[in-house]
Amino acid sequence: MRIAVLGATGRVGRLVVTQALERGHQVVALVRRPEQYAQPAPGRVEVRQADVTRPQSFPELGDVDVLVSALGIGKGDGPGTLLAGARLLAGLPVRTLWLGALGSGASTGAGGGIYQGVMRLFVGKELAEKGAADAIVLAGGATVFHAPDMWVGEVSAARRNVPLAQYPKPLLPPHASRATVAALMLDEAERPAAGAGILVPMAGAA
């Protein structure tokens, strides 16, 4: 499979690239500054310059099977980056997997009261943009992953994607390792099950 990764230099995007190579896939890294991209240890990837705020110069992706977006709001990015990315990706003729956040948009409150309070405190105004961006890519047919708080750690052997409608509200604030979230996005890329909808990545026993 040929997988394009948007946000390939981010904390989750780097893991998606590495794990995809380890699974034997071909990877196209979509980055703002190709000259600064460091090739991952498992193998070389094709690098294409891509800036969602400049859609007129966004590269063609007709040769990829799926686009995995780990696009985030980085330092120096003003408001609107996620919305720009969502509008661009929603119009592309390629299957798209989009990384969002539990506690935004349709999943507001799904992580429990404590978790939602933490999200409001640390994510703040970005929650509204995340929810709006999700709605745009969902309307375009994307599968959206509402990841809980992400920590450093290994891939969970008991990982699973749960449709938002079936997600059991936890007693304690939920979390998962970034590596587990990356693995679950690739699991869905390899074995599509959700279509246009929201999945919650989960780690550990049910």
MDTraj code that builds the backbone (N, CA, C; nanometers):
import mdtraj as md
import numpy as np

residues = "MET ARG ILE ALA VAL LEU GLY ALA THR GLY ARG VAL GLY ARG LEU VAL VAL THR GLN ALA LEU GLU ARG GLY HIS GLN VAL VAL ALA LEU VAL ARG ARG PRO GLU GLN TYR ALA GLN PRO ALA PRO GLY ARG VAL GLU VAL ARG GLN ALA ASP VAL THR ARG PRO GLN SER PHE PRO GLU LEU GLY ASP VAL ASP VAL LEU VAL SER ALA LEU GLY ILE GLY LYS GLY ASP GLY PRO GLY THR LEU LEU ALA GLY ALA ARG LEU LEU ALA GLY LEU PRO VAL ARG THR LEU TRP LEU GLY ALA LEU GLY SER GLY ALA SER THR GLY ALA GLY GLY GLY ILE TYR GLN GLY VAL MET ARG LEU PHE VAL GLY LYS GLU LEU ALA GLU LYS GLY ALA ALA ASP ALA ILE VAL LEU ALA GLY GLY ALA THR VAL PHE HIS ALA PRO ASP MET TRP VAL GLY GLU VAL SER ALA ALA ARG ARG ASN VAL PRO LEU ALA GLN TYR PRO LYS PRO LEU LEU PRO PRO HIS ALA SER ARG ALA THR VAL ALA ALA LEU MET LEU ASP GLU ALA GLU ARG PRO ALA ALA GLY ALA GLY ILE LEU VAL PRO MET ALA GLY ALA ALA".split()
xyz = np.array([
    [0.0844, -0.1196, 0.0000],
    [0.0000, 0.0000, 0.0000],
    [0.0880, 0.1248, 0.0000],
    [0.0392, 0.2267, -0.0687],
    [0.1124, 0.3536, -0.0755],
    [0.0370, 0.4553, 0.0112],
    [0.1018, 0.5024, 0.1169],
    [0.0374, 0.5862, 0.2169],
    [0.1029, 0.7235, 0.2206],
    [0.0223, 0.8277, 0.2072],
    [0.0709, 0.9646, 0.2249],
    [0.0438, 1.0066, 0.3686],
    [0.1405, 1.0744, 0.4307],
    [0.1263, 1.1175, 0.5692],
    [0.1425, 1.2684, 0.5761],
    [0.0349, 1.3365, 0.6128],
    [0.0384, 1.4811, 0.6317],
    [0.0681, 1.5087, 0.7790],
    [0.1614, 1.6000, 0.8039],
    [0.2063, 1.6205, 0.9411],
    [0.3106, 1.5172, 0.9794],
    [0.3909, 1.4775, 0.8820],
    [0.4863, 1.3676, 0.9015],
    [0.5996, 1.4013, 0.9964],
    [0.6167, 1.5287, 1.0315],
    [0.7228, 1.5659, 1.1242],
    [0.6715, 1.5826, 1.2671],
    [0.5425, 1.5681, 1.2866],
    [0.4850, 1.5806, 1.4200],
    [0.5051, 1.4542, 1.5026],
    [0.4655, 1.4614, 1.6290],
    [0.4904, 1.3490, 1.7196],
    [0.4145, 1.2234, 1.6792],
    [0.2913, 1.2376, 1.6333],
    [0.2159, 1.1215, 1.5865],
    [0.2527, 1.0896, 1.4427],
    [0.2675, 1.1910, 1.3606],
    [0.2999, 1.1684, 1.2198],
    [0.4285, 1.0918, 1.2000],
    [0.5311, 1.1230, 1.2796],
    [0.6578, 1.0490, 1.2688],
    [0.6379, 0.9013, 1.2987],
    [0.5528, 0.8718, 1.3956],
    [0.5267, 0.7321, 1.4311],
    [0.4475, 0.6611, 1.3218],
    [0.3555, 0.7330, 1.2589],
    [0.2816, 0.6732, 1.1471],
    [0.3778, 0.6359, 1.0350],
    [0.4693, 0.7265, 1.0030],
    [0.5678, 0.6995, 0.8969],
    [0.6519, 0.5775, 0.9313],
    [0.7081, 0.5763, 1.0512],
    [0.7958, 0.4654, 1.0915],
    [0.7225, 0.3332, 1.0924],
    [0.6038, 0.3309, 1.1513],
    [0.5287, 0.2057, 1.1592],
    [0.4829, 0.1584, 1.0219],
    [0.4466, 0.2520, 0.9333],
    [0.4060, 0.2134, 0.7982],
    [0.5217, 0.1475, 0.7236],
    [0.6424, 0.2025, 0.7395],
    [0.7590, 0.1414, 0.6767],
    [0.7857, 0.0033, 0.7344],
    [0.7721, -0.0100, 0.8650],
    [0.7947, -0.1391, 0.9291],
    [0.6927, -0.2430, 0.8848],
    [0.5751, -0.1982, 0.8441],
    [0.4717, -0.2897, 0.7944],
    [0.4888, -0.3195, 0.6462],
    [0.5869, -0.2579, 0.5836],
    [0.6155, -0.2867, 0.4439],
    [0.5468, -0.1969, 0.3438],
    [0.4897, -0.0851, 0.3880],
    [0.4216, 0.0062, 0.2974],
    [0.5187, 0.1076, 0.2366],
    [0.4801, 0.1638, 0.1246],
    [0.5508, 0.2776, 0.0677],
    [0.4913, 0.4040, 0.1302],
    [0.5760, 0.4999, 0.1615],
    [0.5301, 0.6190, 0.2324],
    [0.5704, 0.7456, 0.1570],
    [0.4750, 0.8378, 0.1492],
    [0.4991, 0.9713, 0.0954],
    [0.4798, 1.0699, 0.2104],
    [0.5856, 1.1379, 0.2500],
    [0.5776, 1.2351, 0.3588],
    [0.5425, 1.3718, 0.3017],
    [0.4364, 1.4313, 0.3526],
    [0.3924, 1.5639, 0.3078],
    [0.4339, 1.6652, 0.4138],
    [0.5306, 1.7482, 0.3818],
    [0.5888, 1.8393, 0.4809],
    [0.6046, 1.9789, 0.4214],
    [0.6101, 2.0778, 0.5093],
    [0.6266, 2.2154, 0.4636],
    [0.7668, 2.2412, 0.4106],
    [0.8670, 2.1834, 0.4774],
    [1.0067, 2.2119, 0.4416],
    [1.0808, 2.0810, 0.4124],
    [1.0731, 2.0335, 0.2881],
    [1.1371, 1.9060, 0.2527],
    [1.2863, 1.9043, 0.2808],
    [1.3532, 2.0177, 0.2671],
    [1.4985, 2.0209, 0.2859],
    [1.5375, 1.9946, 0.4311],
    [1.4434, 2.0088, 0.5230],
    [1.4729, 1.9848, 0.6651],
    [1.4242, 1.8488, 0.7134],
    [1.3658, 1.7701, 0.6228],
    [1.3092, 1.6422, 0.6649],
    [1.4188, 1.5391, 0.6872],
    [1.4154, 1.4736, 0.8019],
    [1.5125, 1.3685, 0.8353],
    [1.4519, 1.2324, 0.8038],
    [1.5171, 1.1582, 0.7170],
    [1.4660, 1.0273, 0.6791],
    [1.4640, 0.9330, 0.8008],
    [1.3566, 0.8545, 0.8174],
    [1.3471, 0.7629, 0.9317],
    [1.4397, 0.6435, 0.9158],
    [1.4716, 0.5813, 1.0284],
    [1.5649, 0.4686, 1.0279],
    [1.5164, 0.3468, 0.9499],
    [1.3857, 0.3123, 0.9532],
    [1.3431, 0.1883, 0.8864],
    [1.3563, 0.1896, 0.7350],
    [1.3694, 0.3046, 0.6748],
    [1.3797, 0.3096, 0.5286],
    [1.3526, 0.4493, 0.4777],
    [1.3705, 0.4682, 0.3484],
    [1.3530, 0.6005, 0.2914],
    [1.2097, 0.6197, 0.2442],
    [1.1656, 0.7448, 0.2521],
    [1.0328, 0.7797, 0.2062],
    [1.0445, 0.8858, 0.0984],
    [0.9429, 0.8946, 0.0156],
    [0.9355, 1.0041, -0.0811],
    [0.8843, 1.1267, -0.0081],
    [0.9442, 1.2405, -0.0342],
    [0.9073, 1.3639, 0.0348],
    [0.8510, 1.4635, -0.0663],
    [0.7339, 1.5193, -0.0328],
    [0.6726, 1.6212, -0.1178],
    [0.6393, 1.7436, -0.0328],
    [0.6643, 1.8588, -0.0886],
    [0.6328, 1.9823, -0.0176],
    [0.4817, 2.0021, -0.0166],
    [0.4285, 2.0301, 0.1029],
    [0.2842, 2.0462, 0.1165],
    [0.2542, 2.1441, 0.2288],
    [0.1776, 2.2456, 0.1974],
    [0.1364, 2.3449, 0.2959],
    [-0.0135, 2.3663, 0.2767],
    [-0.0928, 2.3282, 0.3772],
    [-0.2382, 2.3355, 0.3616],
    [-0.2879, 2.4787, 0.3506],
    [-0.2068, 2.5739, 0.3928],
    [-0.2483, 2.7140, 0.3808],
    [-0.2210, 2.7692, 0.2413],
    [-0.1604, 2.6883, 0.1549],
    [-0.1357, 2.7259, 0.0160],
    [-0.1894, 2.6163, -0.0749],
    [-0.3203, 2.6014, -0.0816],
    [-0.3807, 2.4893, -0.1556],
    [-0.3460, 2.4869, -0.3031],
    [-0.3147, 2.6029, -0.3604],
    [-0.2843, 2.6071, -0.5035],
    [-0.1556, 2.5329, -0.5364],
    [-0.0679, 2.5137, -0.4363],
    [0.0582, 2.4442, -0.4612],
    [0.0628, 2.3072, -0.3939],
    [-0.0503, 2.2608, -0.3429],
    [-0.0518, 2.1306, -0.2763],
    [-0.0276, 2.0207, -0.3796],
    [0.0549, 1.9202, -0.3474],
    [0.0926, 1.8200, -0.4474],
    [-0.0219, 1.7270, -0.4857],
    [-0.0115, 1.6714, -0.6029],
    [-0.1069, 1.5706, -0.6487],
    [-0.0876, 1.4419, -0.5687],
    [-0.1980, 1.3750, -0.5375],
    [-0.1905, 1.2505, -0.4599],
    [-0.2653, 1.1373, -0.5289],
    [-0.2743, 1.1461, -0.6608],
    [-0.3447, 1.0425, -0.7344],
    [-0.2778, 0.9069, -0.7317],
    [-0.1514, 0.9033, -0.6876],
    [-0.0783, 0.7766, -0.6860],
    [-0.0754, 0.7113, -0.5482],
    [-0.1516, 0.7640, -0.4513],
    [-0.1515, 0.7040, -0.3179],
    [-0.2854, 0.6358, -0.2920],
    [-0.2830, 0.5369, -0.2040],
    [-0.4036, 0.4616, -0.1714],
    [-0.4824, 0.5250, -0.0573],
    [-0.4123, 0.5872, 0.0342],
    [-0.4783, 0.6471, 0.1501],
    [-0.3929, 0.7612, 0.2022],
    [-0.4597, 0.8625, 0.2543],
    [-0.3915, 0.9768, 0.3153],
    [-0.4203, 0.9752, 0.4649],
    [-0.3146, 0.9712, 0.5443],
    [-0.3277, 0.9777, 0.6899],
    [-0.2856, 1.1172, 0.7333],
    [-0.3776, 1.1901, 0.7952],
    [-0.3467, 1.3257, 0.8396],
    [-0.3268, 1.3288, 0.9902],
    [-0.2062, 1.3689, 1.0302],
    [-0.1769, 1.3950, 1.1712],
    [-0.1499, 1.5440, 1.1878],
    [-0.2182, 1.6226, 1.1064],
    [-0.2005, 1.7670, 1.1071],
    [-0.2393, 1.8254, 1.2421],
    [-0.1550, 1.9116, 1.2933],
    [-0.1839, 1.9781, 1.4198],
    [-0.1594, 2.1270, 1.4083],
    [-0.1821, 2.1965, 1.5172],
    [-0.1548, 2.3391, 1.5226],
    [-0.0199, 2.3569, 1.5906],
    [0.0814, 2.3909, 1.5144],
    [0.2164, 2.4035, 1.5674],
    [0.2462, 2.5427, 1.6177],
    [0.3636, 2.5561, 1.6770],
    [0.4070, 2.6868, 1.7239],
    [0.4206, 2.7811, 1.6049],
    [0.3651, 2.8978, 1.6187],
    [0.3707, 2.9948, 1.5109],
    [0.2520, 2.9894, 1.4171],
    [0.1727, 2.8816, 1.4264],
    [0.0536, 2.8725, 1.3428],
    [-0.0580, 2.9555, 1.4048],
    [-0.1207, 3.0343, 1.3244],
    [-0.2344, 3.1099, 1.3725],
    [-0.3606, 3.0267, 1.3620],
    [-0.4724, 3.0807, 1.4078],
    [-0.5987, 3.0088, 1.3934],
    [-0.6330, 2.9886, 1.2471],
    [-0.6974, 2.8762, 1.2203],
    [-0.7402, 2.8481, 1.0836],
    [-0.6613, 2.7418, 1.0123],
    [-0.5499, 2.6963, 1.0711],
    [-0.4681, 2.5951, 1.0036],
    [-0.5447, 2.4644, 0.9858],
    [-0.6115, 2.4185, 1.0916],
    [-0.6867, 2.2938, 1.0816],
    [-0.8037, 2.3072, 0.9844],
    [-0.8692, 2.4221, 0.9869],
    [-0.9804, 2.4436, 0.8943],
    [-0.9321, 2.4430, 0.7502],
    [-0.8175, 2.5056, 0.7253],
    [-0.7613, 2.5064, 0.5903],
    [-0.7281, 2.3646, 0.5454],
    [-0.6679, 2.2878, 0.6363],
    [-0.6353, 2.1495, 0.6036],
    [-0.7585, 2.0662, 0.5784],
    [-0.8603, 2.0849, 0.6597],
    [-0.9828, 2.0080, 0.6428],
    [-1.0504, 2.0383, 0.5100],
    [-1.0582, 2.1653, 0.4752],
    [-1.1218, 2.2025, 0.3480],
    [-1.0451, 2.1451, 0.2296],
    [-0.9140, 2.1481, 0.2387],
    [-0.8309, 2.0962, 0.1300],
    [-0.8482, 1.9455, 0.1157],
    [-0.8369, 1.8744, 0.2271],
    [-0.8436, 1.7282, 0.2224],
    [-0.9824, 1.6782, 0.1845],
    [-1.0847, 1.7509, 0.2269],
    [-1.2217, 1.7079, 0.1955],
    [-1.2480, 1.7094, 0.0455],
    [-1.1708, 1.7880, -0.0269],
    [-1.1905, 1.7965, -0.1701],
    [-1.1003, 1.7056, -0.2517],
    [-1.0153, 1.6287, -0.1857],
    [-0.9236, 1.5408, -0.2580],
    [-0.9881, 1.4054, -0.2885],
    [-0.9586, 1.3473, -0.4045],
    [-1.0150, 1.2172, -0.4404],
    [-0.9322, 1.1011, -0.3853],
    [-0.9074, 1.1024, -0.2547],
    [-0.8286, 0.9963, -0.1927],
    [-0.8882, 0.9661, -0.0550],
    [-0.8915, 0.8401, -0.0180],
    [-0.9435, 0.8018, 0.1136],
    [-0.8592, 0.8667, 0.2219],
    [-0.9262, 0.9298, 0.3175],
    [-0.8562, 1.0092, 0.4175],
    [-0.8878, 0.9635, 0.5587],
    [-0.7821, 0.9516, 0.6405],
    [-0.7940, 0.9262, 0.7835],
    [-0.7413, 1.0509, 0.8540],
    [-0.8210, 1.1073, 0.9432],
    [-0.7931, 1.2388, 1.0026],
    [-0.7823, 1.2243, 1.1537],
    [-0.6763, 1.2776, 1.2105],
    [-0.6575, 1.2713, 1.3552],
    [-0.7201, 1.3924, 1.4220],
    [-0.8178, 1.3659, 1.5093],
    [-0.8817, 1.4703, 1.5875],
    [-0.8595, 1.4444, 1.7353],
    [-0.9422, 1.5045, 1.8177],
    [-0.9229, 1.4955, 1.9624],
    [-1.0528, 1.4615, 2.0339],
    [-1.0474, 1.3628, 2.1209],
    [-1.1611, 1.3317, 2.2065],
    [-1.1917, 1.4532, 2.2931],
    [-1.3179, 1.4868, 2.3013],
    [-1.3564, 1.6049, 2.3777],
    [-1.3832, 1.7264, 2.2921],
    [-1.3712, 1.7112, 2.1609],
    [-1.4008, 1.8212, 2.0693],
    [-1.5197, 1.7835, 1.9824],
    [-1.5942, 1.8823, 1.9397],
    [-1.7046, 1.8576, 1.8476],
    [-1.8021, 1.7530, 1.8973],
    [-1.8233, 1.6504, 1.8150],
    [-1.9225, 1.5470, 1.8446],
    [-1.8900, 1.4656, 1.9689],
    [-1.7640, 1.4637, 2.0127],
    [-1.7279, 1.3834, 2.1298],
    [-1.7129, 1.4665, 2.2568],
    [-1.7641, 1.5891, 2.2552],
    [-1.7590, 1.6732, 2.3751],
    [-1.8271, 1.6003, 2.4919],
    [-1.7553, 1.5860, 2.6015],
    [-1.8091, 1.5194, 2.7192],
    [-1.7911, 1.3689, 2.7217],
    [-1.7485, 1.3089, 2.6083],
    [-1.7393, 1.1625, 2.6013],
    [-1.6303, 1.1055, 2.6905],
    [-1.5294, 1.1873, 2.7227],
    [-1.4203, 1.1398, 2.8073],
    [-1.4455, 1.1579, 2.9558],
    [-1.5626, 1.2109, 2.9906],
    [-1.5940, 1.2349, 3.1308],
    [-1.5710, 1.3800, 3.1694],
    [-1.6254, 1.4182, 3.2839],
    [-1.6195, 1.5570, 3.3266],
    [-1.4799, 1.6074, 3.3551],
    [-1.3985, 1.5270, 3.4228],
    [-1.2621, 1.5699, 3.4546],
    [-1.1814, 1.5901, 3.3269],
    [-1.1921, 1.4921, 3.2377],
    [-1.1186, 1.4997, 3.1111],
    [-1.1601, 1.6241, 3.0327],
    [-1.2917, 1.6500, 3.0264],
    [-1.3384, 1.7650, 2.9498],
    [-1.2877, 1.8957, 3.0106],
    [-1.2824, 1.9002, 3.1428],
    [-1.2291, 2.0186, 3.2082],
    [-1.0831, 2.0422, 3.1750],
    [-1.0064, 1.9342, 3.1703],
    [-0.8656, 1.9449, 3.1347],
    [-0.8506, 1.9916, 2.9897],
    [-0.9350, 1.9390, 2.9018],
    [-0.9294, 1.9804, 2.7615],
    [-0.9590, 2.1298, 2.7473],
    [-1.0583, 2.1781, 2.8196],
    [-1.0906, 2.3211, 2.8116],
    [-0.9751, 2.4052, 2.8643],
    [-0.9085, 2.3551, 2.9680],
    [-0.7998, 2.4304, 3.0294],
    [-0.6778, 2.4386, 2.9387],
    [-0.6399, 2.3245, 2.8786],
    [-0.5142, 2.3188, 2.8038],
    [-0.5305, 2.3374, 2.6529],
    [-0.6457, 2.3050, 2.6001],
    [-0.6681, 2.3197, 2.4553],
    [-0.7446, 2.4486, 2.4259],
    [-0.8369, 2.4810, 2.5135],
    [-0.9066, 2.6088, 2.5075],
    [-0.9761, 2.6369, 2.3760],
    [-0.9428, 2.7516, 2.3158],
    [-1.0111, 2.7972, 2.1959],
    [-0.9913, 2.7034, 2.0774],
    [-0.8859, 2.6225, 2.0809],
    [-0.8616, 2.5308, 1.9693],
    [-0.9694, 2.4229, 1.9594],
    [-1.0412, 2.3962, 2.0692],
    [-1.1460, 2.2935, 2.0669],
    [-1.2504, 2.3241, 1.9600],
    [-1.2893, 2.4494, 1.9503],
    [-1.3904, 2.4866, 1.8514],
    [-1.3404, 2.4633, 1.7092],
    [-1.2134, 2.4982, 1.6840],
    [-1.1590, 2.4768, 1.5495],
    [-1.1462, 2.3282, 1.5186],
    [-1.1055, 2.2505, 1.6178],
    [-1.0953, 2.1056, 1.5975],
    [-1.2308, 2.0463, 1.5600],
    [-1.3348, 2.0867, 1.6326],
    [-1.4676, 2.0344, 1.6030],
    [-1.5165, 2.0756, 1.4654],
    [-1.4917, 2.2003, 1.4278],
    [-1.5343, 2.2482, 1.2963],
    [-1.4586, 2.1777, 1.1841],
    [-1.3288, 2.1549, 1.2054],
    [-1.2489, 2.0850, 1.1041],
    [-1.2963, 1.9411, 1.0881],
    [-1.3272, 1.8763, 1.1999],
    [-1.3791, 1.7395, 1.1931],
    [-1.5050, 1.7327, 1.1072],
    [-1.5957, 1.8270, 1.1291],
    [-1.7213, 1.8269, 1.0556],
    [-1.6974, 1.8394, 0.9048],
    [-1.5981, 1.9181, 0.8666],
    [-1.5684, 1.9361, 0.7250],
    [-1.5167, 1.8075, 0.6620],
    [-1.4200, 1.7422, 0.7275],
    [-1.3642, 1.6210, 0.6675],
    [-1.4630, 1.5052, 0.6730],
    [-1.5460, 1.5020, 0.7769],
    [-1.6503, 1.3989, 0.7831],
    [-1.7464, 1.4131, 0.6659],
    [-1.7845, 1.5353, 0.6354],
    [-1.8742, 1.5588, 0.5217],
    [-1.8083, 1.5185, 0.3905],
    [-1.6749, 1.5214, 0.3875],
    [-1.6010, 1.4799, 0.2691],
    [-1.5752, 1.3308, 0.2627],
    [-1.6216, 1.2565, 0.3636],
    [-1.6096, 1.1109, 0.3615],
    [-1.4942, 1.0540, 0.4403],
    [-1.4263, 1.1363, 0.5204],
    [-1.3100, 1.0886, 0.5949],
    [-1.3503, 1.0070, 0.7175],
    [-1.2561, 0.9252, 0.7640],
    [-1.2672, 0.8598, 0.8933],
    [-1.1887, 0.9443, 0.9921],
    [-1.2528, 0.9838, 1.1012],
    [-1.1918, 1.0732, 1.1990],
    [-1.1637, 0.9976, 1.3275],
    [-1.0428, 1.0150, 1.3790],
    [-1.0018, 0.9491, 1.5025],
    [-1.0003, 1.0515, 1.6158],
    [-1.0862, 1.0325, 1.7151],
    [-1.0884, 1.1217, 1.8309],
    [-1.0021, 1.0605, 1.9398],
    [-0.8738, 1.0941, 1.9333],
    [-0.7770, 1.0364, 2.0264],
    [-0.7874, 1.1027, 2.1626],
    [-0.7753, 1.0229, 2.2711],
    [-0.7704, 1.0809, 2.4048],
    [-0.6325, 1.1404, 2.4310],
    [-0.6079, 1.1791, 2.5548],
    [-0.4771, 1.2317, 2.5929],
    [-0.3694, 1.1316, 2.5517],
    [-0.2668, 1.1786, 2.4799],
    [-0.1649, 1.0878, 2.4265],
    [-0.0345, 1.1003, 2.5035],
    [0.0196, 0.9864, 2.5422],
    [0.1415, 0.9769, 2.6196],
    [0.2497, 0.9068, 2.5394],
    [0.3711, 0.9095, 2.5914],
    [0.4812, 0.8323, 2.5344],
    [0.4659, 0.6878, 2.5814],
    [0.4853, 0.5932, 2.4921],
    [0.4741, 0.4535, 2.5305],
    [0.4744, 0.3635, 2.4090],
    [0.4710, 0.2332, 2.4352],
    [0.4728, 0.1335, 2.3290],
    [0.3325, 0.1144, 2.2705],
    [0.3257, 0.0389, 2.1614],
    [0.1981, 0.0044, 2.1000],
    [0.1273, -0.0984, 2.1875],
    [0.0021, -0.0738, 2.2203],
    [-0.0753, -0.1665, 2.3018],
    [-0.1167, -0.2878, 2.2191],
    [-0.0921, -0.4064, 2.2723],
    [-0.1331, -0.5288, 2.2030],
    [-0.2844, -0.5448, 2.2034],
    [-0.3506, -0.4786, 2.2979],
    [-0.4965, -0.4894, 2.3115],
    [-0.5677, -0.3699, 2.2494],
    [-0.5015, -0.3009, 2.1584],
    [-0.5590, -0.1808, 2.0986],
    [-0.6834, -0.2134, 2.0161],
    [-0.7714, -0.1156, 2.0069],
    [-0.8907, -0.1319, 1.9244],
    [-0.9509, 0.0053, 1.8961],
    [-1.0177, 0.0148, 1.7823],
    [-1.0939, 0.1345, 1.7476],
    [-1.2401, 0.1111, 1.7821],
    [-1.3000, 0.2069, 1.8503],
    [-1.4391, 0.1951, 1.8913],
    [-1.5193, 0.3089, 1.8300],
    [-1.6286, 0.2799, 1.7588],
    [-1.7122, 0.3886, 1.7076],
    [-1.7587, 0.4780, 1.8227],
    [-1.7629, 0.6071, 1.7980],
    [-1.7972, 0.7019, 1.9037],
    [-1.9294, 0.6664, 1.9713],
    [-2.0274, 0.6232, 1.8944],
    [-2.1580, 0.5902, 1.9509],
    [-2.1521, 0.4738, 2.0494],
    [-2.0466, 0.3909, 2.0388],
    [-2.0321, 0.2748, 2.1273],
    [-1.9256, 0.2944, 2.2340],
    [-1.8686, 0.4123, 2.2395],
    [-1.7597, 0.4383, 2.3333],
    [-1.8140, 0.4532, 2.4755],
    [-1.7684, 0.3692, 2.5696],
    [-1.8176, 0.3790, 2.7068],
    [-1.7488, 0.4929, 2.7813],
    [-1.8266, 0.5847, 2.8368],
    [-1.7675, 0.6976, 2.9077],
    [-1.6866, 0.6462, 3.0267],
    [-1.5577, 0.6776, 3.0329],
    [-1.4721, 0.6238, 3.1387],
    [-1.4898, 0.6979, 3.2711],
    [-1.4551, 0.6281, 3.3791],
    [-1.4596, 0.6911, 3.5106],
    [-1.3411, 0.7860, 3.5289],
    [-1.2242, 0.7438, 3.4793],
    [-1.1031, 0.8245, 3.4896],
    [-1.0684, 0.8830, 3.3532],
    [-0.9972, 0.9940, 3.3487],
    [-0.9588, 1.0533, 3.2201],
    [-0.8854, 0.9526, 3.1321],
    [-0.9312, 0.9301, 3.0101],
    [-0.8707, 0.8292, 2.9235],
    [-0.7402, 0.8763, 2.8609],
    [-0.6554, 0.7811, 2.8260],
    [-0.5312, 0.8126, 2.7565],
    [-0.4879, 0.6924, 2.6737],
    [-0.3963, 0.7163, 2.5827],
    [-0.3363, 0.6108, 2.5008],
    [-0.2008, 0.6607, 2.4560],
    [-0.1102, 0.5705, 2.4270],
    [0.0203, 0.6130, 2.3775],
    [0.0067, 0.6631, 2.2331],
    [0.0929, 0.7544, 2.1966],
    [0.0934, 0.8027, 2.0584],
    [0.1207, 0.6874, 1.9617],
    [0.2064, 0.5958, 2.0028],
    [0.2381, 0.4809, 1.9172],
    [0.1150, 0.3952, 1.8928],
    [0.0298, 0.3811, 1.9951],
    [-0.0927, 0.3035, 1.9800],
    [-0.1892, 0.3723, 1.8851],
    [-0.2030, 0.5038, 1.8975],
    [-0.2913, 0.5783, 1.8080],
    [-0.2426, 0.5676, 1.6638],
    [-0.1121, 0.5799, 1.6427],
    [-0.0557, 0.5653, 1.5076],
    [-0.0855, 0.4266, 1.4526],
    [-0.0685, 0.3242, 1.5369],
    [-0.0933, 0.1870, 1.4933],
    [-0.2396, 0.1659, 1.4570],
    [-0.3312, 0.2256, 1.5337],
    [-0.4733, 0.2087, 1.5065],
    [-0.5147, 0.2811, 1.3792],
    [-0.4520, 0.3917, 1.3482],
    [-0.4809, 0.4581, 1.2212],
    [-0.4342, 0.3717, 1.1047],
    [-0.3193, 0.3097, 1.1205],
    [-0.2698, 0.2199, 1.0153],
    [-0.3533, 0.0933, 1.0061],
    [-0.4027, 0.0435, 1.1190],
    [-0.4922, -0.0726, 1.1157],
    [-0.6145, -0.0418, 1.0298],
    [-0.6716, 0.0762, 1.0488],
    [-0.7890, 0.1161, 0.9708],
    [-0.7524, 0.1388, 0.8243],
    [-0.6318, 0.1916, 0.7999],
    [-0.5876, 0.2106, 0.6616],
    [-0.5789, 0.0773, 0.5887],
    [-0.5270, -0.0234, 0.6584],
    [-0.5090, -0.1551, 0.5971],
    [-0.6390, -0.2329, 0.5858],
    [-0.7246, -0.2195, 0.6863],
    [-0.8500, -0.2959, 0.6889],
    [-0.9658, -0.2004, 0.7169],
    [-1.0119, -0.1277, 0.6161],
    [-1.1167, -0.0279, 0.6374],
    [-1.2435, -0.0904, 0.6943],
    [-1.2930, -0.0308, 0.8022],
    [-1.4137, -0.0826, 0.8652],
    [-1.5153, 0.0257, 0.8943],
    [-1.4694, 0.1507, 0.9028],
    [-1.5575, 0.2558, 0.9535],
    [-1.6235, 0.3407, 0.8459],
    [-1.5539, 0.3721, 0.7376],
    [-1.6082, 0.4687, 0.6425],
    [-1.6097, 0.6062, 0.7059],
    [-1.7019, 0.6906, 0.6610],
    [-1.7125, 0.8255, 0.7160],
    [-1.7750, 0.8177, 0.8549],
    [-1.6987, 0.8494, 0.9552],
    [-1.7461, 0.8401, 1.0930],
    [-1.6342, 0.8672, 1.1887],
    [-1.6661, 0.8651, 1.3180],
    [-1.5681, 0.8942, 1.4214],
    [-1.5346, 0.7673, 1.4993],
    [-1.4050, 0.7394, 1.5119],
    [-1.3553, 0.6277, 1.5904],
    [-1.2769, 0.6820, 1.7089],
    [-1.2847, 0.6110, 1.8215],
    [-1.2045, 0.6463, 1.9377],
    [-1.0979, 0.5392, 1.9560],
    [-0.9705, 0.5742, 1.9437],
    [-0.8633, 0.4767, 1.9658],
    [-0.8550, 0.4415, 2.1141],
    [-0.8515, 0.3126, 2.1432],
    [-0.8451, 0.2675, 2.2825],
    [-0.7308, 0.1700, 2.3011],
    [-0.6701, 0.1730, 2.4178],
    [-0.5611, 0.0811, 2.4524],
    [-0.5996, 0.0032, 2.5769],
    [-0.5474, -0.1188, 2.5907],
    [-0.5728, -0.1971, 2.7102],
    [-0.6965, -0.2834, 2.6986],
    [-0.7221, -0.3590, 2.8035],
    [-0.8337, -0.4516, 2.8036],
    [-0.9660, -0.3774, 2.8097],
    [-1.0682, -0.4413, 2.7577],
    [-1.2018, -0.3798, 2.7591],
    [-1.2564, -0.3739, 2.9003],
])
top = md.Topology()
chain = top.add_chain()
for i, resn in enumerate(residues, 1):
    res = top.add_residue(resn, chain, resSeq=i)
    for name in ("N", "CA", "C"):
        top.add_atom(name, md.element.get_by_symbol(name[0]), res)
traj = md.Trajectory(xyz[None], top)
